[in-house]
Amino acid sequence: MRYLIVYDISNDRARNKISTKLKKYGKRIQYSAFEIEIASKEIERLINEMEKLIDNTTDSIFLFPLSSYLIQCIIKLGKVDENEVAL
């Protein structure tokens, strides 16, 4: 399954750990946004690992599932490096 994951994490160390984890599954499409491909059984493990790294009072992570239909409907504006976007 593909996901768009966006985050706002205040702690540099936690933010770096999150981005390192996400790079294993996909590509960074903006500074705090990744598109990843991950098996459904692995997403729960990733969620649990990320939950342990963040401060629930200040940080946020959003995971948006992307269907094949939605991927085809994505509109890109401005500078987009097609080699960096895993679509």
C-alpha positions as CSV (number, residue, x, y, z in Angstrom):
1,M,0.0,0.0,0.0
2,R,1.2,3.5,-0.7
3,Y,0.9,6.3,1.9
4,L,1.6,10.0,1.9
5,I,3.2,10.7,5.3
6,V,3.6,14.3,6.6
7,Y,4.9,15.3,9.9
8,D,5.7,18.3,12.2
9,I,8.2,17.2,14.8
10,S,9.9,19.7,17.1
11,N,12.8,17.6,18.3
12,D,15.7,17.4,15.8
13,R,16.8,14.0,16.9
14,A,13.3,12.5,16.7
15,R,12.7,14.2,13.4
16,N,15.9,12.7,12.0
17,K,15.0,9.3,13.2
18,I,11.6,9.5,11.6
19,S,12.9,10.6,8.3
20,T,15.6,7.9,8.3
21,K,12.9,5.3,8.9
22,L,10.7,6.6,6.1
23,K,13.6,6.7,3.6
24,K,13.7,2.9,3.9
25,Y,10.2,2.7,2.5
26,G,10.0,5.5,-0.1
27,K,11.1,8.9,-1.2
28,R,11.0,12.4,0.4
29,I,8.7,14.6,-1.7
30,Q,9.0,17.7,0.5
31,Y,11.0,18.5,3.6
32,S,8.5,16.9,6.0
33,A,6.6,14.7,3.5
34,F,7.3,11.2,2.2
35,E,5.5,8.9,-0.2
36,I,6.2,5.4,0.9
37,E,5.3,1.8,-0.3
38,I,4.8,-0.5,2.6
39,A,3.0,-3.9,3.3
40,S,-0.1,-3.7,5.4
41,K,1.5,-5.9,8.1
42,E,4.5,-3.6,8.3
43,I,2.6,-0.3,8.6
44,E,1.5,-1.1,12.1
45,R,5.1,-1.7,13.2
46,L,6.2,1.6,11.6
47,I,3.4,3.4,13.3
48,N,4.3,1.9,16.7
49,E,8.0,2.8,16.2
50,M,7.1,6.4,15.2
51,E,4.8,6.8,18.2
52,K,7.6,6.0,20.5
53,L,9.8,8.8,19.0
54,I,7.4,11.7,19.2
55,D,6.1,13.9,21.9
56,N,2.3,13.6,21.7
57,T,1.8,17.1,23.2
58,T,3.8,19.0,20.5
59,D,4.4,16.7,17.5
60,S,2.1,15.3,14.8
61,I,2.3,12.7,12.0
62,F,-0.4,12.1,9.4
63,L,-0.6,9.0,7.3
64,F,-2.8,9.2,4.2
65,P,-3.4,6.0,2.2
66,L,-3.1,6.5,-1.5
67,S,-5.2,4.3,-3.9
68,S,-4.0,3.7,-7.5
69,Y,-6.8,6.0,-8.6
70,L,-5.6,8.9,-6.3
71,I,-2.0,8.5,-7.4
72,Q,-3.1,9.1,-11.0
73,C,-5.0,12.2,-10.0
74,I,-2.2,14.0,-8.2
75,I,-1.6,17.5,-9.6
76,K,2.0,18.8,-9.3
77,L,2.7,22.5,-9.5
78,G,6.1,24.3,-9.6
79,K,9.5,22.6,-9.4
80,V,9.0,18.9,-9.2
81,D,11.9,16.5,-9.7
82,E,10.3,13.5,-11.3
83,N,13.3,11.3,-10.2
84,E,12.6,12.1,-6.6
85,V,8.8,11.5,-6.6
86,A,7.9,7.9,-6.4
87,L,4.6,8.0,-8.4
